C-alpha cells in the first residue's frame, strides 16, 4: 500500500500572519516521501481562507473523499494549542482509523497535552519531526499503526541528509502567496546552544547548531526563488540563530549577492556579541537586515535572565554596532522583553534609559525597537524553574497553563515579575518609559534606500502597541479575569483607584466626541461646538467604566450599548444615544429631569453634570439590585428610586422628591404603545418626553411635548432599545449572573438614598 499522509499547518493571525511558506512541513514532507514512498499533502489552514470558508470535511476527506492514513498537526506555538485540538477532533471523526500525530515547539514542551486517555491524538513527537514521522508511516505500512506513543528526540545531525526542499507541496497556494503574505520563511540551520531563561528552544532537546553547507544553503534560496518569485518580497531566514559559525556566516554573505535574488530584503536573527565591522559590511552588501535579541538594557537583569555571552560588554557592544550600522546604512532591530520574572521598577527604568540613549542618539538611528511583554512559554528554563523564581523574586504566574484557556493573548503575559513590580504597574511603566522612545525613533530614523518604508511600518506598529486602545484592551482583560476568578468586588475597588485606566477611558471618550457629534447633529456648526457643550463635557467626565460590569471595562471605551445582566433586558446605552436624547429634550442647567430605566445610573450621572447644582435628577430602575448599585455610583444629589417607572404612585413620589414637576422625562427603554398619557402628570406645561416607542415591528425615537392637556409628538429615526418591563428579570437569569460574577450588586450600599416602590398590580 502507499500510505496517504496529510500535514496540517494551522496558520496564525496577528503579527506572524504575514509569513508564508511553512518550511518546516515542506522539509518534512520531502523527507518522508523520499524515505517511505508515501503520498504526502500539506494544507495551510490560514492560506485556505483566501479561497473562502474552510470546509474541514473536504480537508480531511481528501480530494477523492478517501481520507488519510496519517495526519500530522504542527503545534509550532502554544497559541495554536486550542485550535489544533479542536481541528483534530474533527479529523478523528472523519478519519477514525488514521494515526493522528502532533509536533512542534509546544508538543515538544508538553507531549502529555496530546497523548492521554480520550485524546484525538495517537502520537506526540518531541523535537525534530522527520525521523519520527517516518516511523509512524512505516508502522502504518507494516499493519501495526503506532498508538498512545511519545516519540523523540531523534534529530538530524547532518542537514545534508535532508533531500532538497520540494516547494511544489504548496502548489495550491502559489497563485495567492503574494496576496496573503509579504514575507517568505526559509530555514538554513537548526539549533541554538544558548540557554536564555525565557526561550523554549531547549524544549526540542537538540540544541547544537547545525547548518546546511553554504552551497546547499544557496541552492535552497534558488529553489525558493524559482517557486515563489521572490521579487519585492522579504525573505526571513527563520533560524533560531543565524550564522553561529563565523566561517560559514561570512562565506554565505560573501556569495549571496552573486545570486542576484531580487528580494526586497533578507531578514535574520543574530547575536550582537558575535558580529563585528567586517560582518556589518557583508550584511550590508548582501541586503540583509539584522534582528538582535537585546532583551534588556539593564546589565544586572541580563544576568538574571541568563542572556548568555560576554555580558561584561554586551550593552556597550550593542551601542557600537548601532553606530557602525548607521554609518554603513544597515537596517537592524532590537527586541526587549518587559516584565520578565525578576524585573523590578529599578531595572525597567535603567533599561529604558539605555534604550533612549541607543535609539535617540542625536546622530540618528537605522534601528527600530520591538517591545514584547514577557510571556511564559512551556519548556523554557523559567517554566521548568517556576517555583525557584517565585521564591527568589516573588514572581507570580497567574495562569501557568494559559494555552488551555480561550483568552490566550492576555493570560500568556499575566505575570507579576517580582514582589516589587506587579502586572498592572509593569504595563503602566511600559507606556510611561518606552512610548516616548518608540515615538522618538520615527523622527530619528535615518535609514536610506527603498526598504525604508518597510521599517517605518514596523516602527509605527510598535507605537500602536502602546496606543490607548491597545492598553485599555489589556487593562480590561485584567479586570475581567479578576471577576472570572471571583474577585469582582476587589476589582471594582481597584479600578476606582486605577488612575492610569481611568485616564485611558476618559481620553478615549474624548476621542469619540467628533463621531458622536456626527450622529447627533446634522449641522456642521453644532458638531463643532459639541465638545464644549455641557453634554459633551459630561460624556467625557463621567467614568462610564464604573457603571458597567467589571469585565466590560474595555467595551466602555467604545460607543456601544453594554449589557448589565444575563437577562439582556438591562443595558448601559451607547454614548451617542444619551447625547441624542438629552439634546432632543433640550436639557440644560437648572432643569428637573426624570430618568426612566436608569440601570446602574450612568445616564443620571451625565444628567447631574448637565443640570448642575440648581437642577434636579431623579432616576428610576425596575431592578432593585441595579438601583442599589446606582446609589453607590451616582452623585449624592441624584435621587434613585426602584420600581415600575410608569407606576402612578412612583411618579407621584418622583415629583414630590424633585420638589416640582419635571422639565423633561427621558427613557432608556421603549414604550410599547406610544408615549403614556400618564407622564403628562409629572411634566410642567411645555415639558417634554424623549423616548423610543414601538412602531411597525421596530422602534422610533420620539419627542412628545406636553401642552397641559395632551402630548404633541414628533417622530424621528429608527432606534433599538430594550423593551419596557414592570418587574426585574426572572430569578433563573439573575441566578446565572450571580454565579458568573456576583456583581455589580455587591457594591457597598447607601440604602438611605434608595427608595423602593413595588409595581402596582396590573
C-alpha positions as CSV (number, residue, x, y, z in Angstrom):
1,X,0.0,0.0,0.0
2,X,1.0,3.6,-0.5
3,X,0.2,5.4,2.8
4,X,-1.6,8.7,2.4
5,X,-0.2,11.4,4.7
6,X,-1.7,14.9,5.4
7,X,0.3,17.5,7.2
8,X,-1.6,20.4,8.7
9,X,-0.2,23.9,9.3
10,X,-2.7,25.8,11.5
11,X,-1.6,29.2,10.4
12,X,-1.8,32.2,12.6
13,X,-3.4,35.6,12.9
14,X,-1.7,38.7,14.3
15,X,1.9,39.8,13.7
16,X,3.0,36.4,12.3
17,X,0.2,36.3,9.7
18,X,2.4,38.0,7.1
19,X,4.7,35.0,6.8
20,X,4.2,32.3,4.2
21,X,5.8,29.0,3.4
22,X,5.6,26.7,6.5
23,X,9.1,25.4,5.5
24,X,9.1,23.0,8.5
25,X,6.3,20.9,6.9
26,X,7.7,21.2,3.4
27,X,11.0,19.9,4.6
28,X,9.3,17.1,6.5
29,X,7.1,16.2,3.6
30,X,10.0,16.0,1.2
31,X,11.9,13.7,3.6
32,X,9.1,11.4,4.4
33,X,8.1,10.9,0.7
34,X,11.7,10.1,-0.1
35,X,12.2,7.6,2.8
36,X,8.8,5.9,2.7
37,X,7.3,6.4,-0.8
38,X,4.2,7.8,0.9
39,X,1.8,10.2,-0.9
40,X,2.1,13.4,1.1
41,X,0.0,16.6,1.0
42,X,0.2,19.9,3.0
43,X,-2.8,22.0,4.0
44,X,-2.2,25.5,5.3
45,X,-5.4,26.4,7.1
46,X,-4.5,30.1,7.2
47,X,-3.9,30.3,3.4
48,X,-7.1,28.2,2.8
49,X,-9.2,31.1,4.0
50,X,-8.2,33.0,0.8
51,X,-10.3,30.6,-1.1
52,X,-13.4,31.1,1.1
53,X,-14.8,29.3,4.2
54,X,-12.7,26.3,5.1
55,X,-14.5,23.0,4.8
56,X,-12.8,20.6,7.2
57,X,-14.7,17.6,5.8
58,X,-13.2,18.3,2.4
59,X,-9.7,18.9,4.0
60,X,-9.7,15.6,5.9
61,X,-11.7,13.6,3.3
62,X,-9.1,14.5,0.7
63,X,-9.7,15.3,-3.0
64,X,-11.1,11.8,-3.6
65,X,-13.0,11.5,-0.3
66,X,-11.0,8.5,0.8
67,X,-9.3,10.3,3.7
68,X,-5.8,9.7,5.0
69,X,-3.7,7.1,6.9
70,X,-1.6,9.6,8.8
71,X,-2.5,13.2,9.7
72,X,0.2,15.3,11.3
73,X,-0.5,18.6,13.0
74,X,2.1,21.3,13.6
75,X,1.6,22.9,17.0
76,X,4.5,25.3,16.5
77,X,3.2,27.8,19.0
78,X,1.4,27.3,22.3
79,X,-1.1,29.8,20.9
80,X,-2.1,27.1,18.4
81,X,-3.0,24.5,21.0
82,X,-6.8,25.0,21.3
83,X,-7.1,25.4,17.5
84,X,-5.2,22.2,16.9
85,X,-7.1,20.3,19.5
86,X,-10.4,21.3,18.0
87,X,-9.4,20.6,14.4
88,X,-8.0,17.2,15.4
89,X,-11.4,16.3,16.9
90,X,-12.9,16.9,13.5
91,X,-10.2,14.9,11.8
92,X,-10.8,12.0,14.2
93,X,-14.4,11.9,13.3
94,X,-13.8,11.9,9.5
95,X,-10.8,9.6,9.6
96,X,-11.4,7.3,12.6
97,X,-8.6,4.8,11.8
98,X,-5.9,7.3,10.9
99,X,-2.9,7.9,13.1
100,X,-3.1,11.5,14.3
101,X,0.2,12.9,15.5
102,X,1.4,16.3,16.7
103,X,4.7,18.0,16.7
104,X,6.3,21.4,17.1
105,X,7.6,23.5,20.0
106,X,4.6,23.2,22.2
107,X,4.3,19.5,21.6
108,X,7.9,19.1,22.5
109,X,7.4,21.0,25.7
110,X,4.1,19.4,26.7
111,X,3.7,16.0,24.9
112,X,1.2,14.9,27.5
113,X,-1.1,17.7,26.4
114,X,-1.6,15.5,23.3
115,X,-1.2,11.9,24.5
116,X,-3.8,11.0,27.2
117,X,-6.9,8.8,27.5
118,X,-9.6,10.2,25.3
119,X,-7.2,12.4,23.2
120,X,-7.9,12.7,19.5
121,X,-4.1,12.2,19.0
122,X,-2.2,9.0,18.9
123,X,1.4,10.2,18.9
124,X,3.3,13.2,20.2
125,X,6.6,14.0,18.6
126,X,9.3,15.6,20.7
127,X,11.9,17.6,18.8
128,X,12.6,17.4,15.1
129,X,9.9,15.5,13.2
130,X,11.4,13.9,10.1
131,X,12.6,10.6,11.6
132,X,9.7,10.1,14.0
133,X,7.2,10.8,11.1
134,X,9.0,8.1,9.1
135,X,8.5,5.7,12.0
136,X,4.8,6.5,12.1
137,X,4.3,6.0,8.4
138,X,6.3,2.7,8.4
139,X,4.1,1.5,11.3
140,X,1.0,2.0,9.1
141,X,2.7,0.3,6.2
142,X,3.5,-2.6,8.4
143,X,0.0,-3.0,9.6
144,X,0.6,-2.1,13.3
145,X,-0.1,1.7,13.5
146,X,1.5,3.4,16.5
147,X,-1.0,4.4,19.2
148,X,-0.6,6.2,22.5
149,X,3.1,6.9,22.0
150,X,5.5,9.8,22.6
151,X,8.4,9.7,20.1
152,X,11.7,11.5,20.0
153,X,14.0,13.2,20.3
154,X,15.6,11.9,17.1
155,X,17.3,14.9,15.4
156,X,19.0,15.1,12.0
157,X,22.7,15.6,13.0
158,X,23.8,16.4,9.4
159,X,21.3,18.6,7.5
160,X,22.8,17.3,4.2
161,X,20.8,14.2,4.9
162,X,17.7,16.2,4.1
163,X,16.7,16.0,0.4
164,X,16.4,19.3,-1.5
165,X,13.3,21.1,-0.4
166,X,10.4,20.5,-2.8
167,X,8.2,23.6,-2.6
168,X,5.7,22.1,-5.0
169,X,3.9,20.7,-2.0
170,X,2.5,24.2,-1.8
171,X,1.4,24.5,-5.4
172,X,-2.2,25.1,-4.3
173,X,-1.1,28.3,-2.6
174,X,1.4,29.6,-5.1
175,X,-1.0,31.9,-7.0
176,X,-2.1,33.6,-3.8
177,X,1.2,33.7,-1.9
178,X,1.9,37.4,-2.6
179,X,-1.7,38.3,-1.9
180,X,-1.8,36.9,1.6
181,X,1.8,37.5,2.7
182,X,4.7,39.8,2.2
183,X,7.4,37.6,3.7
184,X,8.6,34.1,2.9
185,X,10.3,31.9,5.5
186,X,13.4,29.8,4.7
187,X,15.5,27.7,7.1
188,X,19.3,27.4,6.6
189,X,20.2,26.0,10.0
190,X,18.8,24.4,13.2
191,X,19.6,24.7,16.9
192,X,20.8,27.3,19.4
193,X,23.2,26.3,22.2
194,X,22.4,29.3,24.4
195,X,20.2,28.9,27.5
196,X,18.2,32.2,27.8
197,X,15.7,31.7,30.6
198,X,12.7,32.9,28.6
199,X,13.3,30.8,25.4
200,X,11.6,27.5,24.6
201,X,14.3,26.3,22.1
202,X,15.5,23.7,24.6
203,X,12.1,22.1,24.5
204,X,13.2,20.5,21.3
205,X,16.0,18.8,23.2
206,X,18.7,19.0,20.4
207,X,20.2,22.5,20.7
208,X,23.5,22.1,18.8
209,X,23.9,24.5,15.9
210,X,23.8,22.6,12.6
211,X,23.6,24.2,9.1
212,X,23.4,23.3,5.5
213,X,26.7,23.6,3.7
214,X,27.0,27.1,2.1
215,X,26.5,25.5,-1.3
216,X,23.3,23.8,-0.1
217,X,22.0,26.9,1.7
218,X,22.4,29.0,-1.5
219,X,20.7,26.2,-3.5
220,X,17.8,26.3,-1.1
221,X,17.4,30.0,-1.8
222,X,17.4,29.4,-5.5
223,X,14.7,26.8,-5.1
224,X,12.6,29.2,-3.0
225,X,13.0,31.9,-5.7
226,X,12.2,29.5,-8.5
227,X,8.9,28.6,-6.8
228,X,7.7,31.9,-5.3
229,X,9.4,34.5,-7.4
230,X,10.9,36.5,-4.5
231,X,10.9,39.8,-6.4
232,X,9.9,42.5,-4.0
233,X,9.3,40.1,-1.1
234,X,11.1,39.9,2.3
235,X,12.9,36.7,2.9
236,X,13.1,35.7,6.5
237,X,15.9,33.3,7.5
238,X,13.8,31.8,10.3
239,X,16.8,30.1,12.0
240,X,16.8,30.3,15.8
241,X,20.4,31.7,15.4
242,X,21.7,32.7,12.0
243,X,25.3,32.0,11.2
244,X,26.7,31.0,14.5
245,X,30.0,29.9,12.9
246,X,31.9,32.8,11.6
247,X,33.5,31.0,8.6
248,X,30.1,29.7,7.5
249,X,28.4,33.1,8.0
250,X,31.0,35.1,6.1
251,X,31.2,32.7,3.2
252,X,27.4,32.7,2.8
253,X,27.2,36.5,3.0
254,X,30.1,36.9,0.5
255,X,28.4,34.6,-2.0
256,X,24.8,35.7,-1.5
257,X,24.9,38.9,-3.7
258,X,26.1,36.9,-6.7
259,X,22.8,35.1,-6.6
260,X,21.1,38.3,-7.6
261,X,17.8,37.3,-5.9
262,X,15.5,40.3,-6.3
263,X,14.1,40.1,-2.8
264,X,13.3,43.4,-1.1
265,X,15.3,42.5,1.9
266,X,16.7,39.5,3.8
267,X,15.9,39.4,7.5
268,X,17.6,37.3,10.2
269,X,18.3,36.9,13.9
270,X,21.8,37.1,15.1
271,X,23.6,37.8,18.4
272,X,25.2,41.2,18.7
273,X,28.2,39.8,20.5
274,X,29.0,37.6,17.5
275,X,29.5,40.2,14.8
276,X,31.9,43.0,14.0
277,X,32.6,45.6,11.4
278,X,33.5,43.0,8.7
279,X,30.2,41.3,9.3
280,X,28.3,44.6,9.0
281,X,30.0,45.2,5.7
282,X,29.0,41.8,4.5
283,X,25.4,42.1,5.8
284,X,25.0,45.4,4.1
285,X,26.4,44.1,0.8
286,X,24.1,41.2,0.9
287,X,21.0,43.3,1.5
288,X,20.5,41.8,5.0
289,X,18.7,43.3,7.9
290,X,19.7,42.2,11.4
291,X,17.5,41.3,14.4
292,X,19.0,41.3,17.8
293,X,17.5,39.8,21.0
294,X,18.7,42.6,23.2
295,X,16.0,41.7,25.9
296,X,17.0,44.4,28.4
297,X,19.2,47.5,28.8
298,X,20.0,46.7,32.5
299,X,23.2,44.6,32.9
300,X,22.0,43.0,36.2
301,X,18.7,42.0,34.7
302,X,20.5,40.5,31.7
303,X,22.4,38.3,34.1
304,X,19.2,37.4,35.9
305,X,17.5,36.2,32.7
306,X,20.7,34.3,31.7
307,X,21.3,36.2,28.5
308,X,24.4,34.1,27.8
309,X,27.5,35.6,26.2
310,X,30.0,38.4,27.1
311,X,27.7,40.3,29.5
312,X,30.6,42.5,30.6
313,X,30.5,44.4,27.3
314,X,27.2,43.2,25.8
315,X,25.4,46.6,26.1
316,X,28.4,48.6,25.0
317,X,28.7,46.3,22.0
318,X,25.1,47.0,21.0
319,X,25.8,50.7,21.0
320,X,28.9,50.2,19.0
321,X,27.1,48.0,16.4
322,X,24.3,50.6,16.2
323,X,26.7,53.4,15.5
324,X,28.5,51.4,12.9
325,X,25.3,50.3,11.3
326,X,24.2,53.9,11.0
327,X,27.4,54.8,9.2
328,X,27.1,51.8,6.8
329,X,23.3,52.4,6.4
330,X,22.5,48.8,7.6
331,X,19.0,48.4,9.0
332,X,18.5,46.5,12.2
333,X,16.0,45.9,15.0
334,X,16.3,45.0,18.7
335,X,13.8,43.2,20.8
336,X,13.4,43.8,24.5
337,X,11.2,41.8,27.0
338,X,9.4,43.9,29.5
339,X,8.3,42.2,32.8
340,X,10.5,39.2,32.7
341,X,10.5,37.4,36.1
342,X,12.9,39.2,38.3
343,X,12.2,42.6,36.7
344,X,11.8,45.4,39.2
345,X,10.9,49.1,38.7
346,X,14.5,49.9,39.0
347,X,15.7,47.5,36.3
348,X,12.9,48.7,34.0
349,X,13.9,52.3,34.5
350,X,17.6,51.5,33.9
351,X,16.7,49.6,30.7
352,X,14.5,52.4,29.4
353,X,17.3,55.0,30.0
354,X,19.7,52.8,28.0
355,X,17.2,52.4,25.1
356,X,16.7,56.2,25.0
357,X,20.5,56.6,24.5
358,X,20.6,53.7,22.0
359,X,17.8,54.8,19.7
360,X,17.6,58.6,20.2
361,X,21.2,59.4,19.5
362,X,21.3,62.9,18.0
363,X,23.1,61.4,15.0
364,X,20.1,59.3,14.2
365,X,19.5,55.5,14.0
366,X,18.9,52.8,11.4
367,X,17.4,50.6,14.1
368,X,13.9,50.0,15.3
369,X,12.8,48.8,18.7
370,X,10.4,45.9,19.3
371,X,8.9,45.8,22.8
372,X,7.4,42.5,23.9
373,X,5.8,41.7,27.3
374,X,7.2,38.6,29.0
375,X,5.1,35.5,28.1
376,X,5.5,32.3,30.0
377,X,6.4,29.7,27.3
378,X,6.2,26.0,28.3
379,X,9.5,24.2,28.0
380,X,11.6,27.3,28.7
381,X,14.0,27.2,31.6
382,X,11.9,29.6,33.6
383,X,8.9,27.3,33.1
384,X,10.9,24.4,34.4
385,X,12.0,26.5,37.4
386,X,8.8,28.4,38.2
387,X,8.9,27.7,41.9
388,X,12.5,28.9,42.2
389,X,11.6,32.2,40.5
390,X,8.6,32.6,42.8
391,X,10.7,32.1,45.9
392,X,13.7,34.2,44.8
393,X,11.9,37.2,43.3
394,X,8.2,37.0,44.5
395,X,7.2,36.3,40.9
396,X,3.6,35.2,40.4
397,X,2.4,33.3,37.4
398,X,-1.4,33.8,37.4
399,X,-2.2,31.3,34.7
400,X,0.7,28.9,34.2
401,X,-1.1,26.8,31.6
402,X,-2.6,29.7,29.8
403,X,-2.8,27.9,26.4
404,X,-5.7,25.8,27.7
405,X,-7.9,28.9,28.1
406,X,-9.6,30.9,25.4
407,X,-8.1,34.3,26.4
408,X,-4.5,33.3,25.5
409,X,-3.2,36.7,24.4
410,X,-3.8,38.2,27.9
411,X,-3.2,35.1,30.1
412,X,0.2,34.4,28.5
413,X,1.5,37.6,29.8
414,X,-0.4,37.8,33.1
415,X,2.6,37.6,35.3
416,X,3.8,39.7,38.3
417,X,7.5,39.9,37.6
418,X,8.5,40.4,41.2
419,X,7.4,41.4,44.6
420,X,8.4,45.0,43.6
421,X,6.5,45.0,40.3
422,X,3.1,43.6,39.6
423,X,1.4,43.2,36.2
424,X,-0.6,46.5,36.2
425,X,2.4,48.5,37.3
426,X,4.5,46.9,34.7
427,X,2.0,47.8,31.9
428,X,1.9,51.4,33.2
429,X,5.7,51.8,33.3
430,X,6.0,50.2,29.8
431,X,4.0,53.0,28.4
432,X,5.4,55.8,30.6
433,X,9.0,54.8,29.9
434,X,9.0,53.3,26.4
435,X,6.3,55.0,24.5
436,X,8.4,58.2,24.2
437,X,11.3,56.2,22.9
438,X,9.2,54.4,20.3
439,X,7.7,57.7,19.1
440,X,11.1,59.3,19.0
441,X,12.5,56.6,16.8
442,X,10.2,57.6,13.9
443,X,11.6,61.1,13.9
444,X,15.2,59.9,14.4
445,X,15.2,57.3,11.7
446,X,17.9,57.9,9.1
447,X,17.9,54.7,7.0
448,X,18.1,55.3,3.3
449,X,17.2,53.1,0.4
450,X,14.0,51.6,-0.9
451,X,13.2,49.5,2.1
452,X,12.9,52.5,4.5
453,X,9.1,52.4,4.4
454,X,9.1,48.7,5.4
455,X,10.9,49.5,8.6
456,X,8.9,52.6,9.2
457,X,5.8,50.4,9.2
458,X,7.4,48.2,11.8
459,X,8.2,51.3,13.9
460,X,4.6,52.5,13.6
461,X,3.3,49.1,14.6
462,X,5.3,49.2,17.8
463,X,3.9,52.7,18.6
464,X,0.4,51.4,18.0
465,X,1.1,48.6,20.5
466,X,1.3,51.2,23.3
467,X,-1.7,53.2,22.0
468,X,-4.6,54.0,24.4
469,X,-6.9,51.4,22.8
470,X,-4.3,48.7,22.9
471,X,-3.5,49.4,26.6
472,X,-7.2,49.6,27.5
473,X,-7.8,46.2,25.9
474,X,-5.3,44.6,28.2
475,X,-6.4,46.6,31.3
476,X,-9.9,45.4,30.5
477,X,-8.8,41.8,30.3
478,X,-7.0,42.1,33.6
479,X,-10.2,43.3,35.4
480,X,-12.3,40.7,33.6
481,X,-10.2,37.9,34.8
482,X,-10.3,39.3,38.3
483,X,-14.1,38.9,38.0
484,X,-13.9,35.4,36.5
485,X,-11.8,34.3,39.4
486,X,-14.4,35.5,41.9
487,X,-12.7,38.8,42.8
488,X,-15.1,41.2,41.2
489,X,-15.7,43.4,44.2
490,X,-11.9,43.7,44.8
491,X,-11.5,44.5,41.1
492,X,-14.1,47.3,41.2
493,X,-12.4,48.8,44.2
494,X,-9.0,48.6,42.4
495,X,-10.5,50.2,39.3
496,X,-11.7,53.2,41.3
497,X,-8.1,53.9,42.3
498,X,-6.5,53.0,39.0
499,X,-5.7,56.4,37.6
500,X,-4.0,55.0,34.6
501,X,-7.0,53.1,33.4
502,X,-9.4,55.8,34.3
503,X,-7.4,58.3,32.3
504,X,-7.2,56.0,29.3
505,X,-11.0,55.6,29.4
506,X,-11.6,59.3,29.7
507,X,-9.2,60.1,26.9
508,X,-10.9,57.5,24.6
509,X,-14.3,59.0,25.4
510,X,-13.0,62.4,24.4
511,X,-11.7,61.0,21.2
512,X,-15.2,59.7,20.4
513,X,-16.9,63.1,20.6
514,X,-16.5,64.0,16.9
515,X,-18.1,60.8,15.8
516,X,-20.9,61.1,18.3
517,X,-21.5,64.7,17.1
518,X,-21.8,63.4,13.5
519,X,-24.6,61.0,14.6
520,X,-26.4,63.6,16.7
521,X,-26.2,66.9,14.7
522,X,-26.9,67.4,11.0
523,X,-25.5,70.9,11.3
524,X,-21.7,71.3,11.0
525,X,-21.6,74.2,13.4
526,X,-23.4,72.2,16.1
527,X,-21.0,69.3,15.6
528,X,-18.0,71.6,16.1
529,X,-19.5,73.1,19.3
530,X,-20.5,69.7,20.8
531,X,-17.2,69.0,22.6
532,X,-17.6,72.3,24.5
533,X,-21.2,71.7,25.3
534,X,-22.4,70.6,28.8
535,X,-23.5,67.3,27.4
536,X,-20.2,66.7,25.5
537,X,-18.2,67.6,28.6
538,X,-20.3,65.4,30.8
539,X,-19.8,62.4,28.4
540,X,-16.1,62.8,28.9
541,X,-16.1,63.4,32.6
542,X,-18.5,60.7,33.9
543,X,-16.5,57.5,34.3
544,X,-18.5,55.1,32.1
545,X,-16.3,52.2,33.0
546,X,-17.6,52.2,36.6
547,X,-21.2,51.8,35.5
548,X,-20.7,48.6,33.5
549,X,-19.8,45.1,34.7
550,X,-16.1,44.9,35.6
551,X,-15.5,42.6,32.7
552,X,-16.7,45.2,30.3
553,X,-14.1,47.9,31.0
554,X,-12.6,47.7,27.5
555,X,-16.1,48.0,25.9
556,X,-16.8,51.1,27.9
557,X,-14.4,52.9,25.7
558,X,-16.5,52.3,22.6
559,X,-19.7,53.9,21.6
560,X,-21.8,50.8,22.0
561,X,-24.5,49.5,24.3
562,X,-23.3,47.2,27.1
563,X,-25.4,44.6,28.9
564,X,-25.8,44.8,32.6
565,X,-27.0,41.3,33.4
566,X,-27.7,37.9,31.9
567,X,-31.3,38.7,31.0
568,X,-30.3,41.1,28.2
569,X,-33.1,43.4,29.4
570,X,-30.9,46.0,31.1
571,X,-28.1,47.9,29.4
572,X,-25.9,51.0,29.6
573,X,-26.8,52.6,26.2
574,X,-24.3,53.7,23.6
575,X,-22.9,57.1,24.3
576,X,-24.5,58.7,21.3
577,X,-27.9,57.6,22.5
578,X,-27.6,59.7,25.6
579,X,-26.3,62.7,23.6
580,X,-29.2,62.4,21.2
581,X,-31.9,62.0,23.8
582,X,-30.6,64.7,26.1
583,X,-30.1,67.2,23.2
584,X,-33.5,66.5,21.8
585,X,-35.0,67.1,25.2
586,X,-33.3,70.4,25.5
587,X,-31.8,69.7,28.9
588,X,-29.6,72.4,30.4
589,X,-28.5,73.9,33.6
590,X,-31.2,74.1,36.3
591,X,-33.6,71.6,34.7
592,X,-35.6,69.0,36.5
593,X,-35.2,65.6,34.8
594,X,-36.9,62.2,35.4
595,X,-34.7,59.4,34.0
596,X,-36.7,56.1,33.5
597,X,-34.9,52.8,33.1
598,X,-31.8,54.2,34.7
599,X,-29.9,50.9,35.2
600,X,-26.7,51.5,37.2
601,X,-27.1,55.3,36.9
602,X,-24.8,56.2,34.0
603,X,-27.4,58.4,32.3
604,X,-28.4,60.0,35.6
605,X,-24.7,60.8,36.3
606,X,-24.4,62.6,33.0
607,X,-27.7,64.5,33.6
608,X,-26.4,65.6,37.0
609,X,-23.4,67.2,35.3
610,X,-25.6,68.9,32.7
611,X,-28.3,70.3,35.1
612,X,-25.7,71.4,37.7
613,X,-26.4,72.3,41.3
614,X,-29.6,74.2,40.5
615,X,-31.2,71.3,38.8
616,X,-32.8,68.0,40.0
617,X,-32.3,64.5,38.7
618,X,-34.5,61.5,39.7
619,X,-33.6,58.1,38.2
620,X,-35.9,55.1,38.3
621,X,-34.8,51.4,37.8
622,X,-37.2,48.5,38.0
623,X,-34.5,46.1,39.1
624,X,-33.8,46.8,42.8
625,X,-30.3,45.4,42.6
626,X,-29.3,47.6,39.7
627,X,-30.9,50.5,41.5
628,X,-28.9,49.7,44.6
629,X,-25.7,49.7,42.6
630,X,-26.7,53.1,41.1
631,X,-26.9,54.6,44.6
632,X,-23.2,53.8,45.0
633,X,-22.2,55.4,41.7
634,X,-24.2,58.5,41.0
635,X,-23.6,61.9,42.7
636,X,-25.1,62.4,46.1
637,X,-27.7,64.8,44.8
638,X,-29.2,62.3,42.4
639,X,-32.3,60.6,43.8
640,X,-32.6,56.9,43.0
641,X,-36.0,55.1,43.0
642,X,-36.6,51.4,42.5
643,X,-39.9,50.2,40.9
644,X,-42.1,50.3,37.9
645,X,-41.3,53.6,36.1
646,X,-44.9,54.0,35.0
647,X,-46.5,53.3,38.4
648,X,-48.7,56.3,39.3
649,X,-47.5,56.0,42.9
650,X,-43.9,56.1,41.9
651,X,-44.4,59.0,39.5
652,X,-46.1,61.0,42.2
653,X,-43.3,60.3,44.6
654,X,-40.7,61.4,42.0
655,X,-42.4,64.8,41.6
656,X,-42.5,65.1,45.4
657,X,-38.8,64.4,45.8
658,X,-37.9,66.7,42.9
659,X,-39.9,69.5,44.6
660,X,-41.9,70.2,41.4
661,X,-42.9,68.9,38.0
662,X,-40.2,67.9,35.6
663,X,-38.9,69.8,32.6
664,X,-38.1,66.6,30.8
665,X,-38.6,62.8,31.1
666,X,-36.1,60.6,29.3
667,X,-36.4,56.8,29.0
668,X,-33.8,54.1,28.4
669,X,-36.5,51.6,27.2
670,X,-39.1,51.5,24.5
671,X,-42.7,52.3,25.3
672,X,-45.0,49.6,23.7
673,X,-48.0,51.8,22.8
674,X,-46.7,55.3,22.3
675,X,-45.8,57.9,25.0
676,X,-48.0,57.1,28.0
677,X,-50.5,59.9,28.8
678,X,-49.8,59.4,32.5
679,X,-46.4,61.0,32.1
680,X,-48.2,64.4,31.5
681,X,-49.0,64.4,35.2
682,X,-45.3,64.8,36.1
683,X,-44.5,67.5,33.5
684,X,-44.8,71.2,33.6
685,X,-46.6,72.8,30.6
686,X,-44.0,72.8,27.8
687,X,-42.1,69.9,29.3
688,X,-41.1,67.0,27.0
689,X,-40.7,63.3,27.0
690,X,-37.9,61.8,24.8
691,X,-38.2,58.1,24.4
692,X,-38.2,55.2,21.9
693,X,-41.6,53.8,21.1
694,X,-42.6,50.6,19.3
695,X,-43.5,51.2,15.7
696,X,-44.3,48.8,12.9
697,X,-42.3,46.0,14.4
698,X,-39.4,48.3,15.2
699,X,-38.8,51.4,17.3
700,X,-38.5,55.1,16.6
701,X,-37.2,57.9,18.8
702,X,-40.0,60.3,19.7
703,X,-40.1,63.8,21.3
704,X,-43.5,64.5,22.9
705,X,-44.2,68.0,24.3
706,X,-46.9,68.4,27.0
707,X,-49.2,71.3,26.4
708,X,-51.0,70.9,29.6
709,X,-53.7,68.6,28.2
710,X,-52.1,66.3,25.7
711,X,-48.8,65.4,24.0
712,X,-47.7,66.9,20.7
713,X,-45.4,64.2,19.3
714,X,-42.6,64.3,16.7
715,X,-41.2,61.1,15.4
716,X,-37.5,60.7,14.4
717,X,-35.1,58.0,13.4
718,X,-35.2,54.2,14.0
719,X,-33.5,53.1,17.2
720,X,-33.1,49.9,19.1
721,X,-33.6,49.9,22.9
722,X,-34.6,47.2,25.4
723,X,-38.4,46.9,25.9
724,X,-40.3,48.3,28.8
725,X,-40.8,46.0,31.8
726,X,-42.6,46.4,35.0
727,X,-40.5,43.9,37.1
728,X,-36.9,42.7,37.4
729,X,-35.6,39.9,35.3
730,X,-36.7,36.4,36.4
731,X,-34.7,34.6,39.0
732,X,-33.1,32.0,36.8
733,X,-31.5,34.7,34.7
734,X,-30.4,36.5,37.8
735,X,-29.0,33.3,39.3
736,X,-26.9,32.8,36.2
737,X,-25.5,36.3,36.5
738,X,-24.8,35.9,40.2
739,X,-22.9,32.6,39.6
740,X,-20.9,34.1,36.8
741,X,-19.8,37.3,38.6
742,X,-21.6,38.2,41.8
743,X,-21.6,41.8,40.9
744,X,-22.3,44.7,40.3
745,X,-24.8,44.0,43.1
746,X,-22.0,43.5,45.7
747,X,-21.1,47.2,45.8
748,X,-21.2,49.0,49.2
749,X,-24.7,50.1,50.0
750,X,-26.0,53.6,50.6
751,X,-29.5,52.4,51.2
752,X,-30.7,55.6,52.8
753,X,-30.8,57.1,49.3
754,X,-32.7,54.2,47.7
755,X,-36.5,54.5,47.7
756,X,-38.3,51.2,46.8
757,X,-41.9,51.3,45.5
758,X,-43.3,48.0,44.3
759,X,-45.1,48.0,40.9
760,X,-48.8,48.2,41.2
761,X,-50.8,45.1,40.1
762,X,-52.0,45.2,36.5
